[in-house]
Amino acid sequence: MSATNTPNKARNILLTGPSRGIGRATALGLAARGHQLALMGRPSAELDQLAETIRSGGGAPVVVTADVRDETAVKSAIGEAIEELGHVDVLINNAGMGRYAPFEELGADEWEHVMAVNVTGVATVIRSMLPHMRAASNGHIINVGSIRSTETAATCSAYAASKFALDALTKTLRLELDGTGVVVSQICPGGVLTEFGGIDPTTKPQSWLQPEAIAEAVAMIIEFRGLGLVRDLTIVPEPLRS
Ligand SMILES: NC(=O)c1ccc[n+]([C@@H]2O[C@H](COP(=O)([O-])OP(=O)(O)OC[C@H]3O[C@@H](n4cnc5c(N)ncnc54)[C@H](OP(=O)(O)O)[C@@H]3O)[C@@H](O)[C@H]2O)c1
């Protein structure tokens, strides 16, 4: 067992999309477990409030800002996070967006937006982080996929296409990084009660997962390393008893 990957040891973690939903719950969960965080998001009051909440609980998060579609900003934010933290052990690619509409009603610009954030944005973040992890011969990349990474549904063309593409990127990287000490995991949630897709969570099926459940699973993926590697983890709401 390598010393850097001792199970349950505190890690330095860069998390994208921490302002709300799964990202916010993950940030709070990881901070409460003693991990050191770099919160990478677009500037917002929510991001500042999250950092303040973690600080009031005794944590010391680093806040760096970038839109994942802006390569220059991403490189600069990741450089800043590495400098502040000393090193980054874990990268969580959580930032994402969805547009739900029948394909023929989905604008070309909406298609491009989903792809730019969920595929190219994640690739940009990974490309900016990988030299650091390769130099350390250690790193854990965790991509937040979806149940739509492998199963599509009506109104999900752009979103499912983006998550299928992310699945392909995840699996290709795994092959290319084999033996380097940099490993790649993917977590694929089913429906989660967040504002995802611009939809009020109170209007979503209340049997769906709480974001804290995904946060718990992400912490497990991180802390398990050293015992073994959780590669792909699918989490779905438990079916209601009839
Ligand atoms: N909710 C679900 O049912 C569900 C199910 C499976 C998988 N997922 C996945 O889980 C992840 C998080 O989703 P969520 O449900 O927590 O959604 P959410 O509440 O809408 O949060 C999305 C996060 O992504 C960030 N983001 C969006 N576009 C960005 C951009 N261009 N640059 C940087 N950050 C950007 C948002 O930041 P801003 O504050 O700057 O907008 C926000 O922090 C996504 O990858 C999503 O595909 C969600």
The ligand as a Tripos MOL2 file, in Angstrom:
@<TRIPOS>MOLECULE
LIG
   48    52     1     0     0
SMALL
NO_CHARGES

@<TRIPOS>ATOM
      1 N1        -29.1330   16.2230  -10.6670 N.am      1 LIG1
      2 C1        -29.1820   15.0530  -11.2940 C.2       1 LIG1
      3 O1        -30.2620   14.4230  -11.4050 O.2       1 LIG1
      4 C2        -27.9210   14.4430  -11.8430 C.ar      1 LIG1
      5 C3        -27.9400   13.0780  -12.1720 C.ar      1 LIG1
      6 C4        -26.7980   12.4980  -12.6940 C.ar      1 LIG1
      7 C5        -25.6650   13.2480  -12.8690 C.ar      1 LIG1
      8 N2        -25.6540   14.5710  -12.5590 N.ar      1 LIG1
      9 C6        -24.4220   15.3180  -12.7830 C.3       1 LIG1
     10 O2        -23.9740   15.8720  -11.5700 O.3       1 LIG1
     11 C7        -23.2040   17.0580  -11.8230 C.3       1 LIG1
     12 C8        -23.6920   18.1720  -10.9180 C.3       1 LIG1
     13 O3        -25.0720   18.3820  -11.1970 O.3       1 LIG1
     14 P1        -26.0890   19.0220  -10.1520 P.3       1 LIG1
     15 O4        -27.2850   18.1700  -10.1820 O.co2     1 LIG1
     16 O5        -25.4170   19.3190   -8.8760 O.co2     1 LIG1
     17 O6        -26.4550   20.3730  -10.9470 O.3       1 LIG1
     18 P2        -26.5430   21.9000  -10.5230 P.3       1 LIG1
     19 O7        -27.1740   22.0420   -9.1810 O.co2     1 LIG1
     20 O8        -27.1730   22.5910  -11.6940 O.co2     1 LIG1
     21 O9        -25.0060   22.3440  -10.3970 O.3       1 LIG1
     22 C9        -24.1950   22.4200  -11.5390 C.3       1 LIG1
     23 C10       -22.8400   23.0000  -11.1650 C.3       1 LIG1
     24 O10       -22.0430   23.0600  -12.3760 O.3       1 LIG1
     25 C11       -21.5310   24.3860  -12.4940 C.3       1 LIG1
     26 N3        -21.3710   24.7940  -13.8910 N.ar      1 LIG1
     27 C12       -22.3020   24.7670  -14.8670 C.ar      1 LIG1
     28 N4        -21.7950   25.2810  -15.9990 N.ar      1 LIG1
     29 C13       -20.5120   25.6560  -15.7240 C.ar      1 LIG1
     30 C14       -19.4750   26.2450  -16.4780 C.ar      1 LIG1
     31 N5        -19.6320   26.5880  -17.7670 N.pl3     1 LIG1
     32 N6        -18.2650   26.4570  -15.8830 N.ar      1 LIG1
     33 C15       -18.0850   26.1250  -14.5830 C.ar      1 LIG1
     34 N7        -19.0360   25.5690  -13.8020 N.ar      1 LIG1
     35 C16       -20.2370   25.3430  -14.3810 C.ar      1 LIG1
     36 C17       -22.5610   25.2830  -11.8010 C.3       1 LIG1
     37 O11       -21.9280   26.4760  -11.4430 O.3       1 LIG1
     38 P3        -22.6000   27.9420  -11.5740 P.3       1 LIG1
     39 O12       -23.0860   28.2720  -10.1920 O.co2     1 LIG1
     40 O13       -21.4930   28.8090  -12.0120 O.co2     1 LIG1
     41 O14       -23.7020   27.8410  -12.5880 O.co2     1 LIG1
     42 C18       -22.9350   24.4130  -10.6010 C.3       1 LIG1
     43 O15       -22.0030   24.5810   -9.5730 O.3       1 LIG1
     44 C19       -23.3430   17.3320  -13.3220 C.3       1 LIG1
     45 O16       -22.1850   16.8810  -13.9810 O.3       1 LIG1
     46 C20       -24.5400   16.4950  -13.7240 C.3       1 LIG1
     47 O17       -24.4940   16.0910  -15.0770 O.3       1 LIG1
     48 C21       -26.7650   15.1920  -12.0340 C.ar      1 LIG1
@<TRIPOS>BOND
     1     1     2 1
     2     2     3 2
     3     2     4 1
     4     4     5 ar
     5     4    48 ar
     6     5     6 ar
     7     6     7 ar
     8     7     8 ar
     9     8     9 1
    10     8    48 ar
    11     9    10 1
    12     9    46 1
    13    10    11 1
    14    11    12 1
    15    11    44 1
    16    12    13 1
    17    13    14 1
    18    14    15 2
    19    14    16 1
    20    14    17 1
    21    17    18 1
    22    18    19 2
    23    18    20 1
    24    18    21 1
    25    21    22 1
    26    22    23 1
    27    23    24 1
    28    23    42 1
    29    24    25 1
    30    25    26 1
    31    25    36 1
    32    26    27 ar
    33    26    35 ar
    34    27    28 ar
    35    28    29 ar
    36    29    30 ar
    37    29    35 ar
    38    30    31 1
    39    30    32 ar
    40    32    33 ar
    41    33    34 ar
    42    34    35 ar
    43    36    37 1
    44    36    42 1
    45    37    38 1
    46    38    39 2
    47    38    40 1
    48    38    41 1
    49    42    43 1
    50    44    45 1
    51    44    46 1
    52    46    47 1
@<TRIPOS>SUBSTRUCTURE
     1 LIG1         1 GROUP 0 **** ****
